[in-house]
């Protein structure tokens, strides 16, 4: 059984055959999203275009080997709804399934150098305890399984519980999150290529802060993938 089929079988075991997006339409075995929802997915072109919007947003801030987001996240819409389900309604299956889609696209991406490790953006222990999980780990685990690349959760840590980033400007976000991350066990990253995984990129402040915390790792190459990228 392939990694993709294994993940799908696991999802179907614990979740009824309803669309993971609208949770209304019944699905055939093996499906996760209904056709009407799939047709409405605001997919980016990031996996087909190297110099894409996400990469451009990091110019002069973080040197990236590659950067991609799967979907555009408008202020309202089905992507926003799925992210809300993932982060606040304990619907981990949404993150797992969309992580599978990301993994599939990375496998098919031309000229993409596969990373040595996947690093999910961490959340503070208090938030993790309240939520029950880290949503970026849920996404990252599916990518890890599809690509057969280990995910490290013992390197990046959130040491300061920052206030919500919602509605903050880029400067305010950086002030809010700067130095809130710490790193451990970085010796294994020397000369390696990592893929940082996050749920949503708005200004990029969180990923920039993660990269800043890893700046002393020798010859470290960084790529980034997010479930969604903010779109006004």
N, C-alpha and C positions, 0 to 999 in steps of 0.2 A: 504493500500500500504506500503510495506516495505521501509526502509530507502534507501536501494540500488536501488530499482526500482524508487523511487522518484528522486534520484540524476540522474539516467540514463534518465528519462523522461525530466528532466530539461535541461540536456545537449543536448538531441535531439531537444528540442524546439528552442535552440539558435544556434545550429551548424548543418550543413548539414550532411547527412549520408555518410560521407567520413571517411576513416581511420584517426584517430588522430595522427598516426605515420607518414605515408607516404603522407597523404592527396590526394591520387590518386585513390584508389580503393573504389568503392561503397560498402556499407554494408547493410545487412538486418537490420530490426528494432530491437533495443536492443543491437546491437553490437557497439563496439567502436574502435576495432582494427581488421585489416584484418588478415586472417590466415597466409599468408606469413610473416607478421611482427611479429605476436605472436610467430611463430616458431623460429624467430631470437632473441627474447628477451633473453638477458643474465641474467637469473634469478640467484640469489644467493641461498645458502642453509641455510641462517640465521634463517629462521622461523622454520626450522626443527632441527637446531643444536644450542644449547645454547652457547657453547664455540666456537663462530665463529670468523671470521677475524675481524669484527668490534669491538667486545668485547675485543679481544686481543690487538688491537691498543690502547685501553684506559687503559690497565693494568698499575698501578702505576701513573696514571694521574687523572682518574675520576672513582669512585666506581659506577658501574652500576648494577642495578637489572636485566636488559636485554638490548640488543642492536641488531638492525637488519637494513639491507638495502635491498630494494626490488630488485635492479638491479645493475650490474656492469656497470660502466661508462668508456668505453675505450676512448682513445684520439680522436678517430674518430669512427663514427658509429651511429646507429639509436637512442641510448639513448642520446648521445651528442646532436643529432639533436633535440630531443624532449625537452631537457632541454633548449636549445637555443630558441626554440619556446616559451617555458613557460616564460623565463626570459627577452627576448629581443624583441619578436614579439607579445606580449600581448595575447598569446594563453593560457588563463587560463584553458581551458577545458582539456588540457593535464594533468595539475596538479590535477584537480578535479577527472578525471577518474583514474589516477594512485593512487591517494589517496584512492579511493574506493577499489582498489586491495589490498592496504596495510591494510585497515580496515578489509577486508574479511580474510586476512591471520592472522591478530592478533586475530580475533575471533576464528580461528581454531587452534591457536598455543597451544600446550600442556604446562601445568604448567606456563602459562603466567598470572601473577597477574595483573588484569586490573588497570590502573592508576586512580587516583581521578580527575586529570586535564591534559589537553593537553596544552603545551606551545610552540608555533611556535617561531623559531629563528627570532628576529626582524631585520629590516633594518632601515637605517637612514631615517628620514623624507624627506630629500632632494631626496634620491633615490626613496622613495615610491611615492613622488609627480611626479617624472619623469616617473616612470614605471606605476603608477596608482594603484598598489597593492603590497602586499608582497607575493611572491610565496610560502613561507613556510606556510602562513596562508591559502592559497588556498588548499594545500595538507592537512593541519591540519583540515580544516573544513570538508572535506569528511570523514576523520578518525573519527572526533567528531560525525558526523551524524551516521555513521555505528555502532560505539561502544556505542552511546548514552552517551557520556562523555563530559562535558563542556570544551570548549577551552577558555583559559584566554589570553587576549591581553593587559592587564593592569598591568602586572608584570615585564616582561623583556622589556628593551628599549635600543636602540642603540643611545648613546649620542654623539659619535664621528664618523664622516664620514671618515672611513678608506679607504686607497687606495686599488685597486684590489688585491686579494689574488693569482691570477693566476701567475704561474711560480715562486712563492716564496717557500723557504724551510720552514720546520716546525718552526725553530727558528725565521726566518724572519716573518712568519705568526703570531707567538705568540707576537713578538715585535710590529707588526702592529695592532693587534686586542686587546691585553691585556688592560684591564681597559676601553675598549670602550663601555662596557655595564653597565647599571645601573638597579636597581630594585626598585619597589614600591609595596605597598600592599601585602607584603610577609607574613603577619600574617595569612592569609588563607592557607598558605602552611605548617604550622607547623604540623609535624607528617604525612604528606601526601606523596603520590607517584605520581610523575609527569612524563609525556612522552614528552620529547623535540623532536620537529619535524624540520628537515632541508631538503633542497633539495639535496645537494651533500656533501658527506664527502670526503675530500682529505687527509689532515693530521689530522683532528680532532681539529684543533686549535680553530675554532669558537665555537664548542660545549664545549670544555674545558674552554674557556673564559666565556661562559654562566654559566657553573657549578661553576666556581670560583666566579662569582658575587652572587651566591646563597648560598655560603658556610656557612653563618651565620644563615641560616634557620634551626631551631632545628628539628632533626629527619626526615630530608627530604630524600626521596628515589628517585633516578633518573633512568629512562630508556630513551633510545634514538632510534628513527627510522628515517631513511633517505630514500629519493626516490632512491638514487644511492650512490655507493661508488666507488672511483677512482680505476681504474685498468690499469696498464701500458701495 
